[in-house]
Amino acid sequence: MAIEKTFSILKPDAVRRNLTGAINDRFEKAGLRIVAQKRIQMTEVQAQKFYEVHKERPFYGDLVKFMTSGPVVVQVLMGEDAIAKNRKVMGATNPANADEGTIRKDFAESIEANSVHGSDSAENAAIEIAYFFAGKEIVE
């Protein structure tokens, strides 16, 4: 198994409900190390660019509005098969379809307010990490 880095966002719904510690605990218990983390208020321009891949989809405007509605916590997670492991810990995007014990099953309010975002591939992880973090901010 390869040691990888992946990107994670604790979304406004999770931050608003003070779930940062509980969610971080899930990552760490799964064997992921948090090697970079910061709390930010995403601007509209940042959110538009970050979610640009969804620009033509009907939910894009609502997604940008939601992601700028309050602070988020952006993170870099590291560990063996970190991308797949993070996605397993998060659970399915739709919390109704998420497995018991996953972050989204336990904490999500809706399909949009589903508490966390995680990279879906090594390529996207690299892009997303670089979007929010300078290399010197990642401390392995």
VMD Tcl script that draws the C-alpha trace (Angstrom):
set ca {
  {0.00 0.00 0.00}
  {1.19 3.45 -0.88}
  {1.46 6.39 1.48}
  {-0.70 9.14 -0.03}
  {-1.98 12.59 0.74}
  {-5.57 13.59 0.23}
  {-7.59 16.75 0.68}
  {-10.54 17.20 3.03}
  {-12.97 19.99 3.85}
  {-15.09 20.07 6.98}
  {-18.06 21.94 5.55}
  {-19.96 24.86 7.12}
  {-22.64 22.60 8.62}
  {-20.04 20.58 10.53}
  {-18.05 23.63 11.66}
  {-21.23 25.43 12.77}
  {-22.17 22.42 14.93}
  {-18.66 22.23 16.45}
  {-17.93 18.77 14.99}
  {-14.31 19.44 13.99}
  {-12.84 17.38 16.82}
  {-15.29 14.49 16.39}
  {-14.61 14.31 12.65}
  {-10.84 14.60 13.09}
  {-11.05 11.76 15.61}
  {-12.66 9.56 12.93}
  {-9.84 10.32 10.50}
  {-7.15 9.61 13.07}
  {-8.78 6.37 14.27}
  {-8.81 5.23 10.62}
  {-5.03 5.70 10.47}
  {-4.96 9.07 8.71}
  {-2.67 11.82 9.99}
  {-3.67 15.46 9.70}
  {-0.51 17.03 8.25}
  {-2.03 20.44 7.47}
  {-5.18 22.15 8.70}
  {-6.66 25.62 8.81}
  {-10.01 27.25 9.39}
  {-10.99 29.69 6.65}
  {-13.94 31.63 5.36}
  {-14.13 30.69 1.70}
  {-14.85 33.62 -0.60}
  {-17.38 33.37 -3.41}
  {-14.56 33.50 -5.96}
  {-12.64 30.71 -4.18}
  {-15.74 28.50 -4.02}
  {-16.66 29.18 -7.65}
  {-13.18 28.22 -8.84}
  {-12.88 25.20 -6.52}
  {-16.22 23.76 -7.67}
  {-15.82 24.89 -11.29}
  {-16.13 21.27 -12.46}
  {-19.82 21.49 -11.44}
  {-20.46 24.87 -13.11}
  {-22.99 23.53 -15.61}
  {-24.93 21.52 -13.04}
  {-28.15 22.92 -11.57}
  {-26.86 22.76 -7.98}
  {-23.69 24.82 -8.62}
  {-25.06 28.15 -7.39}
  {-26.50 26.62 -4.23}
  {-23.24 24.76 -3.59}
  {-21.19 27.96 -3.84}
  {-23.67 29.76 -1.58}
  {-23.55 26.96 0.98}
  {-19.76 26.67 1.00}
  {-19.44 30.41 1.63}
  {-22.18 30.49 4.30}
  {-19.74 30.02 7.18}
  {-16.23 28.94 8.08}
  {-14.79 25.65 6.82}
  {-11.76 23.64 7.88}
  {-9.47 22.62 5.03}
  {-7.05 19.78 5.63}
  {-4.41 17.53 4.19}
  {-4.66 13.95 5.39}
  {-1.84 11.45 4.96}
  {-1.59 7.70 5.31}
  {-1.67 4.34 3.55}
  {-4.18 4.54 0.70}
  {-5.37 7.84 2.17}
  {-7.74 8.69 -0.69}
  {-9.73 5.45 -0.52}
  {-9.55 5.33 3.27}
  {-10.88 8.89 3.58}
  {-13.73 8.17 1.18}
  {-14.67 5.07 3.18}
  {-14.65 7.01 6.49}
  {-16.74 9.81 4.92}
  {-19.39 7.50 3.46}
  {-21.60 7.99 0.41}
  {-22.32 11.55 -0.74}
  {-26.01 11.02 -0.03}
  {-26.19 10.34 3.72}
  {-29.27 8.16 3.16}
  {-26.99 5.76 1.24}
  {-24.00 6.02 3.60}
  {-22.92 3.04 5.69}
  {-23.52 3.04 9.43}
  {-20.66 4.60 11.38}
  {-19.50 6.88 8.57}
  {-19.18 10.64 8.99}
  {-21.99 11.41 6.59}
  {-24.37 8.84 8.08}
  {-23.73 10.13 11.59}
  {-23.38 13.89 11.03}
  {-24.84 14.99 7.67}
  {-27.93 17.20 7.63}
  {-28.66 16.66 3.92}
  {-27.07 15.62 0.63}
  {-25.57 19.13 0.35}
  {-24.86 19.74 4.04}
  {-23.10 16.39 4.32}
  {-20.34 17.63 6.65}
  {-17.26 16.71 4.59}
  {-15.63 16.84 1.17}
  {-12.79 14.54 0.15}
  {-10.70 14.16 -2.98}
  {-11.80 11.39 -5.33}
  {-8.44 10.70 -7.00}
  {-4.71 11.29 -6.60}
  {-4.82 13.85 -9.41}
  {-7.65 15.82 -7.79}
  {-6.03 15.54 -4.37}
  {-2.88 17.23 -5.69}
  {-4.91 20.01 -7.34}
  {-7.12 20.58 -4.30}
  {-4.23 20.55 -1.83}
  {-2.32 23.10 -3.92}
  {-5.43 25.29 -4.15}
  {-5.49 25.87 -0.39}
  {-1.98 25.07 0.90}
  {1.57 26.15 0.16}
  {4.03 23.27 0.36}
  {5.66 24.66 3.51}
  {2.30 24.49 5.33}
  {2.23 20.70 5.05}
  {4.22 19.22 7.90}
  {4.71 15.48 7.65}
}
mol new
graphics top color blue
foreach p $ca { graphics top sphere $p radius 0.5 }
foreach p [lrange $ca 0 end-1] q [lrange $ca 1 end] { graphics top cylinder $p $q radius 0.2 }
display resetview
